[in-house]
Amino acid sequence: MFALAAMLCVSFVMLAHSVHAMQGSVDVADFKKQYPKFEKKASKVEAILGLEKAMTAEVAEVLLPILKEEDNDVRAAAIKVLAGNTSPEAIQFLIGIIKKEKALRAPICQVLGLGKRKEGRAEIEKLLKESDWLVRMRAVEALGSIGDKASAPVIIPLALDPETSVKVSTLDAMTLIADDTFAAPLIASLQDKHWRVRTAAIAGLCKVRTRDAITPLVKIVESDEGRLVEDASRALKALTGRDFGHDYNRWKEWYEAYGKDPNYKLPTVEELAKIEAKKNEAPRAGETGIVKERKINEFLGVTTPSKKILFILDCSGSMDDLILEKDRYRNQNYPGFRKIDIVKEELARTIARFDMKTDFAIVTFATKVRPWRKGELIQANSVNKATAIDFAHGLEPIGGSGKEDLAKAGLGGSAALGEGMTNTYAALMFGLGNPKRGVIERDSNPTVDTIFFLSDGKPSTGEFVDTDDILAAVKEANTQKKITIHVLGIGDFEKGFMRQLAEQNSGQFVDLGK
């Protein structure tokens, strides 16, 4: 009886697989017939995504030419489908293509990395010596995603690659794999001339835990200025369980007493968890380790030592609404209780506190993105600050409640309402330099290292409105740039999305209330 049941079970699985394969063949046949007729990008992407459930080698074969198409969104759709194809035949087919077609090596590395295909590790490792920097970058990215520590010896040399983007991806791969042999190259990378390499190295040292990192990290907190101070202090907390923020005097005192003792051992991850659990209340933004001698910039409760700051502020129609939690904002001399009243006054106060070592820019957005001074960083000298404060005080929502009344009365307010929607995607992409989807800028070194993004609403217009799509696009664009994005929400916003946006981009999330 048992043998018969087993045979029936095997037969059922084989039948299901056969039916699935047959359906996949039908889908591929229809795709081959119809896809060449499509001219619009949306139709092409939809057709490609329609093959996600067809787990056959035939799908890999038919999508392979699409990896050469010029449109980045079309290529991205093909990469997504290929990465999710679990057919062993399809995977082996793609691995075989690596050997044959140089032009497809970079996108196939993306496919194998996203799919975490360990079967392709050996062939991907060979690509680390390719002359094409993009292939080296995609190969080391893939090895990081696959996460096999056996790749550690071949990854280490790329920490000295001549291309900055390759170095960043290498350090990111080290962070994912977290092998102990990465400690030395990560520490050495703290001396790199490019700040985004140094911040990637600091992130790696949070995962590759070594006491040898303490001395150089304390030195960064002591002697550096700007964004890296924040990164280094966060890493020291992750390693030691101590939280002295940006206060280099306290870090030095602790280091002299404990850190440089050769017998000192880092607390284990389990011990760190217990330390966190014992804390009655997490420190609020701005409470920990603020140094009077060091100028720390602050906006709505979020502090940063950064000297390269971009404000991205929502001026859509809903910012004209009154806040509901008025008691939270009483006696603070705001010009009113509209959401925009609080934001523009706090922006003006923040700018007034800047010193001349800080460079800043302002971008507002609704349906369209509107950069002040082209969104370029300017020095916080007395003239620029006064001009920016005037600009801040003059901010008004586009298409607010007053426009709604006009529209209802037939007096032409509807046009402004159309301009007063929330284009979250365009605003964030502007802050990240308007990168092209799927395109890596060779050795791009952003002038901005910290963004304050403030919004009160759900994305309602733009190329991407779905919050998952926006998160994925920002993550892709910011993987190399390493810009910290602090996120502030006011009013009735999508808290989960805003929190993830901050967490995925090394920032803080602050709920400013309704």
C-alpha positions in Angstrom: 0.0 0.0 0.0 2.8 2.4 1.0 4.7 1.7 -2.3 1.6 2.3 -4.3 1.0 5.6 -2.5 4.6 6.6 -3.2 4.3 5.8 -6.8 1.0 7.8 -7.1 2.7 10.7 -5.4 5.7 10.7 -7.8 3.3 10.3 -10.7 1.3 13.3 -9.6 4.4 15.5 -9.2 5.6 14.4 -12.6 2.2 15.1 -14.1 2.1 18.5 -12.5 5.6 19.4 -13.7 4.6 18.2 -17.2 1.4 20.3 -17.3 3.4 23.3 -16.0 6.1 22.8 -18.7 3.4 22.5 -21.3 1.7 25.7 -20.2 5.1 27.4 -20.2 5.7 26.3 -23.8 2.3 27.7 -24.7 3.2 31.0 -23.0 6.6 31.2 -24.7 5.0 30.4 -28.1 2.5 33.2 -27.7 5.2 35.5 -26.5 7.4 34.9 -29.5 4.5 35.6 -31.8 3.2 38.8 -30.1 6.2 40.5 -28.5 7.8 41.8 -31.8 4.5 43.6 -32.5 4.7 45.7 -29.3 6.1 49.3 -29.6 5.1 50.8 -26.3 7.4 50.1 -23.3 4.5 49.3 -21.0 3.2 46.6 -23.3 6.7 45.1 -23.6 7.2 45.0 -19.8 3.8 43.5 -19.2 4.5 40.8 -21.8 7.8 39.9 -20.2 6.4 39.7 -16.7 3.7 37.4 -18.0 6.4 34.7 -18.3 7.2 34.8 -14.5 5.5 31.4 -13.9 6.9 29.6 -16.9 9.9 27.8 -15.3 11.6 26.4 -18.4 14.9 26.8 -20.2 12.9 28.0 -23.2 12.0 31.1 -21.3 15.6 31.9 -20.7 16.4 31.5 -24.4 13.6 33.8 -25.5 14.4 36.5 -23.0 18.1 36.5 -23.6 18.1 38.9 -26.6 16.0 41.4 -24.5 19.0 41.8 -22.1 20.5 43.7 -25.0 17.6 46.1 -25.5 18.3 49.8 -24.9 15.3 50.5 -22.6 16.4 50.0 -19.0 12.9 49.2 -17.7 12.4 46.5 -20.4 15.8 45.0 -19.5 15.0 45.2 -15.8 11.8 43.2 -16.4 13.7 40.5 -18.2 16.3 40.3 -15.4 13.5 39.9 -12.8 11.9 37.1 -14.7 15.1 35.3 -15.4 16.2 35.7 -11.7 13.0 34.0 -10.6 13.3 31.1 -13.0 14.3 28.0 -10.9 14.6 25.6 -13.8 18.0 23.8 -13.5 18.1 23.8 -17.3 17.5 27.5 -17.5 20.2 28.2 -14.9 22.8 26.1 -16.7 21.9 27.7 -19.9 22.6 31.2 -18.5 25.9 30.0 -16.9 26.9 28.7 -20.3 26.2 32.1 -21.9 28.7 33.7 -19.6 31.4 31.8 -21.4 30.2 32.7 -24.9 28.9 36.3 -25.0 30.9 39.1 -23.4 28.1 41.6 -24.0 25.7 39.6 -21.7 28.1 39.0 -18.8 27.0 41.9 -16.7 23.3 41.4 -16.9 23.6 37.6 -16.4 25.6 38.3 -13.3 22.7 40.4 -12.1 20.3 37.5 -12.8 22.4 34.9 -11.0 23.0 37.2 -8.1 19.4 38.2 -7.6 18.4 34.5 -7.8 21.3 33.6 -5.4 22.4 30.8 -7.8 25.4 29.1 -6.2 25.7 26.9 -9.2 27.1 30.0 -11.1 29.7 31.0 -8.4 32.7 29.4 -10.1 32.0 31.1 -13.5 31.2 34.4 -11.9 34.4 34.4 -9.9 36.3 34.2 -13.2 34.8 37.5 -14.3 36.5 39.4 -11.4 39.5 39.8 -13.7 37.6 41.1 -16.7 38.8 44.4 -18.2 35.3 45.8 -18.3 34.7 47.5 -15.0 31.0 47.1 -15.2 31.4 43.3 -15.5 33.7 43.2 -12.5 31.2 45.3 -10.5 28.2 43.1 -11.4 30.2 40.0 -10.7 31.3 41.0 -7.2 27.7 42.2 -6.5 26.4 38.7 -7.5 29.0 37.0 -5.3 27.8 39.1 -2.4 24.2 38.2 -3.0 25.1 34.5 -3.3 26.8 34.9 0.1 29.2 31.9 -0.1 32.3 32.5 2.1 34.3 30.3 -0.3 34.4 33.4 -2.6 36.2 35.5 0.0 39.8 35.0 -1.3 39.0 36.1 -4.8 36.9 39.1 -3.7 39.5 40.7 -1.4 41.8 42.0 -4.3 39.0 44.0 -5.7 39.0 46.3 -2.6 42.0 47.9 -4.4 40.3 48.1 -7.8 41.0 51.3 -9.8 37.3 51.9 -10.3 35.5 53.5 -7.3 32.2 51.8 -8.2 33.9 48.4 -8.1 35.4 49.1 -4.8 32.1 50.2 -3.3 30.4 47.0 -4.6 33.3 44.9 -3.2 32.9 46.4 0.2 29.1 45.9 0.0 29.7 42.2 -0.9 32.1 41.9 2.1 29.3 43.3 4.3 26.9 40.6 3.0 29.3 37.7 3.3 30.8 38.9 6.6 33.9 36.7 6.5 36.6 37.3 9.1 39.3 37.6 6.4 37.6 40.9 5.3 38.6 42.8 8.4 42.0 44.0 7.1 40.8 45.3 3.7 37.8 47.0 5.3 40.0 48.8 7.8 42.4 49.8 5.0 39.5 51.2 2.9 38.8 53.7 5.7 41.7 55.7 4.2 40.3 55.9 0.7 40.0 59.3 -0.8 36.3 58.9 -1.8 33.8 59.3 1.1 31.4 56.7 -0.3 34.1 54.1 -0.2 34.9 55.0 3.4 31.2 54.8 4.4 30.8 51.4 2.7 33.9 50.2 4.7 32.4 51.4 7.9 29.1 49.6 7.2 31.2 46.4 6.5 32.9 46.7 9.9 29.5 46.6 11.6 29.1 43.1 10.3 32.7 41.9 10.2 33.3 42.4 13.9 36.9 43.0 14.9 38.3 45.0 17.8 41.0 46.3 15.4 38.4 48.6 13.9 37.9 50.5 17.2 41.0 52.7 16.9 40.4 54.0 13.4 36.7 54.5 14.0 37.4 56.5 17.1 39.9 58.6 15.1 37.2 59.3 12.5 34.8 60.5 15.2 37.6 62.7 16.7 39.2 64.2 13.6 36.7 64.0 10.7 33.9 66.4 9.9 30.6 65.7 8.3 28.6 62.6 7.5 31.3 60.1 8.3 31.3 61.1 11.9 27.7 59.8 12.1 28.6 56.6 10.3 31.6 55.9 12.5 29.8 56.6 15.8 27.0 54.2 14.7 29.5 51.5 13.9 31.2 51.9 17.3 27.8 51.5 19.0 27.2 48.3 16.9 30.6 46.9 17.9 30.8 47.9 21.6 27.3 48.4 22.7 28.3 51.9 23.9 26.3 54.9 22.7 28.3 58.2 22.9 26.9 59.6 19.6 29.2 62.2 18.1 30.9 63.0 21.4 34.5 62.2 20.6 35.7 63.1 24.2 33.5 60.4 25.7 34.7 57.9 23.0 38.3 58.8 23.8 37.7 58.4 27.5 36.1 55.0 26.9 38.9 54.0 24.5 41.6 54.9 27.0 39.9 53.0 29.8 38.8 49.9 27.9 39.2 49.9 24.1 42.9 49.9 23.8 43.3 47.2 26.5 44.7 44.1 24.6 42.5 41.9 26.7 39.3 43.8 25.8 36.8 41.7 23.8 33.9 42.9 21.8 30.6 41.9 23.2 28.9 39.1 21.3 25.8 39.8 19.2 23.8 38.0 21.9 25.3 40.2 24.6 24.5 43.4 22.6 20.9 42.3 22.3 20.7 42.0 26.1 22.2 45.4 26.5 19.6 46.9 24.2 16.8 45.0 26.0 17.9 46.5 29.3 17.4 50.1 28.1 14.1 51.4 29.4 13.6 53.8 26.6 15.5 54.4 23.3 17.1 57.9 23.1 15.1 60.3 21.1 16.6 62.0 18.1 19.2 64.5 19.2 19.6 63.4 22.8 22.7 61.4 22.7 26.3 62.6 22.5 26.0 66.1 21.2 29.3 68.0 21.3 29.1 71.8 21.9 32.4 72.4 20.2 31.3 70.5 17.1 28.6 72.2 15.0 25.8 69.6 14.7 23.0 70.5 12.3 19.4 69.6 13.2 16.0 69.6 11.5 12.8 68.7 13.3 14.6 66.6 15.9 17.0 64.8 13.6 20.7 65.7 14.2 23.5 65.2 11.8 27.1 66.3 11.5 26.8 66.4 7.7 28.0 69.5 5.9 26.3 68.6 2.6 22.6 68.7 3.1 19.6 68.6 0.7 16.0 69.3 1.9 13.2 67.8 -0.1 9.9 69.2 1.1 6.4 68.3 0.1 4.3 71.3 -1.0 1.4 69.4 -2.3 -2.2 70.6 -1.7 -2.6 68.6 1.5 0.1 70.6 3.2 -2.5 73.4 3.4 -4.5 71.4 5.9 -4.5 72.1 9.6 -2.7 69.7 11.9 -4.9 67.8 14.3 -2.5 67.5 17.2 -2.3 71.2 18.0 -1.1 70.8 21.6 2.1 69.3 20.3 3.0 72.5 18.4 1.6 75.3 20.7 3.8 78.0 22.2 6.5 77.5 19.5 5.7 80.8 17.6 4.6 79.2 14.4 2.8 81.5 12.0 -0.2 79.1 12.0 -1.3 75.5 12.4 -1.2 74.4 8.8 1.3 71.7 8.1 3.2 74.0 5.8 3.4 76.7 8.5 5.3 74.3 10.8 7.6 73.0 8.0 8.6 76.4 6.6 9.3 77.9 10.0 11.4 74.9 11.1 13.3 75.1 7.8 14.1 78.8 8.3 15.3 78.1 11.9 17.5 75.2 10.8 19.1 77.3 8.0 19.7 80.2 10.5 21.8 77.9 12.7 24.0 76.7 9.8 27.7 77.7 9.9 29.8 78.5 6.9 31.2 75.0 6.7 27.8 73.7 5.7 26.6 73.6 2.1 22.8 73.1 1.5 20.1 73.0 -1.1 16.3 73.0 -1.1 13.9 71.2 -3.4 10.1 71.4 -3.1 7.7 69.1 -4.9 4.0 68.5 -5.6 3.1 67.2 -9.1 6.3 68.7 -10.3 9.7 69.0 -8.7 10.8 72.6 -8.1 14.4 73.1 -7.1 15.5 76.3 -5.5 18.7 77.6 -7.0 18.6 74.6 -9.4 18.9 72.3 -6.4 22.7 72.9 -6.2 24.5 73.2 -3.0 25.4 76.7 -1.8 27.5 77.8 1.1 25.7 78.8 4.3 27.1 82.3 4.4 25.1 85.2 5.7 23.7 86.3 2.3 22.8 82.9 1.2 21.1 82.0 4.5 19.1 85.2 4.5 17.9 84.6 0.9 17.1 81.0 1.8 15.1 82.0 4.9 13.1 84.4 2.8 12.4 81.6 0.4 11.4 79.3 3.2 9.0 81.8 4.7 7.4 82.3 1.3 6.6 78.6 0.8 2.9 77.8 0.1 1.1 74.6 -0.9 0.1 74.2 -4.5 -3.6 73.4 -5.0 -4.6 73.6 -1.3 -8.0 73.8 0.3 -8.5 77.3 -1.0 -8.1 76.1 -4.5 -10.7 73.4 -3.9 -13.2 76.0 -3.0 -12.4 77.9 -6.1 -12.8 74.8 -8.2 -16.2 74.0 -6.7 -17.3 77.5 -7.4 -16.2 77.2 -11.1 -13.5 79.9 -10.7 -10.6 78.0 -12.2 -9.0 76.4 -9.2 -9.0 72.9 -10.8 -5.8 73.6 -12.8 -3.9 74.3 -9.6 -5.4 71.2 -8.0 -3.8 69.1 -10.8 -0.5 70.7 -9.9 -0.9 69.9 -6.2 -0.5 66.1 -6.2 2.3 64.2 -4.6 5.1 63.0 -6.9 7.3 61.2 -4.4 9.2 59.3 -6.9 10.3 62.3 -9.0 11.4 64.2 -5.8 13.5 61.4 -4.5 15.1 60.7 -7.9 16.0 64.4 -8.2 17.7 64.2 -4.8 19.7 61.2 -6.0 20.8 63.0 -9.2 18.1 61.8 -11.5 19.9 58.5 -12.4 18.7 56.5 -15.4 17.1 53.2 -14.4 19.5 50.3 -14.5 22.5 52.5 -15.4 25.5 52.8 -13.1 27.3 56.1 -13.4 31.0 55.4 -13.6 32.8 56.7 -10.4 29.9 58.9 -9.5 30.7 60.9 -6.4 27.6 62.8 -5.2 28.1 66.3 -3.7 25.1 65.7 -1.3 25.6 63.1 1.4 22.5 63.6 3.5 18.9 64.2 2.5 16.0 65.3 4.7 12.8 64.1 3.0 9.5 65.5 4.4 6.1 64.6 3.2 2.5 64.3 4.5 0.9 62.1 1.9 0.7 59.0 -0.1 2.3 59.1 -3.6 -0.4 60.0 -6.0 1.3 60.8 -9.3 4.5 60.2 -11.2 6.3 57.4 -13.1 5.9 55.2 -10.0 3.1 55.5 -7.4 3.3 52.0 -5.8 5.4 52.4 -2.7 7.2 49.1 -3.2 8.2 50.2 -6.7 9.5 53.5 -5.3 11.5 51.7 -2.5 13.1 49.4 -5.1 14.0 52.3 -7.4 15.6 54.3 -4.6 17.5 51.3 -3.3 18.8 50.6 -6.8 19.8 54.2 -7.4 21.4 54.7 -3.9 23.3 51.4 -3.7 26.4 53.2 -5.1 25.7 56.7 -4.0 25.4 55.9 -0.2 23.4 59.0 0.5 21.7 59.0 3.9 18.0 59.7 3.7 16.3 61.0 6.8 12.5 60.8 6.5 9.9 63.0 8.3 6.2 62.3 8.1 3.5 64.8 9.1 -0.2 64.2 8.8 -1.9 61.2 7.3 1.0 59.5 5.5 2.0 55.9 4.8 4.0 55.2 7.9 5.3 51.8 6.8 6.6 53.2 3.5 8.3 56.2 5.1 9.9 54.1 7.8 11.3 51.6 5.3 12.6 54.5 3.1 14.6 55.7 6.0 15.8 52.3 7.2 16.9 51.2 3.8 18.9 54.3 3.3 20.7 54.6 6.7 18.5 57.3 7.9 16.1 58.1 10.8 12.4 58.1 10.6 10.4 60.7 12.6 6.6 60.8 13.0 5.7 64.4 13.4 2.1 63.6 14.2 -1.2 64.3 12.6 
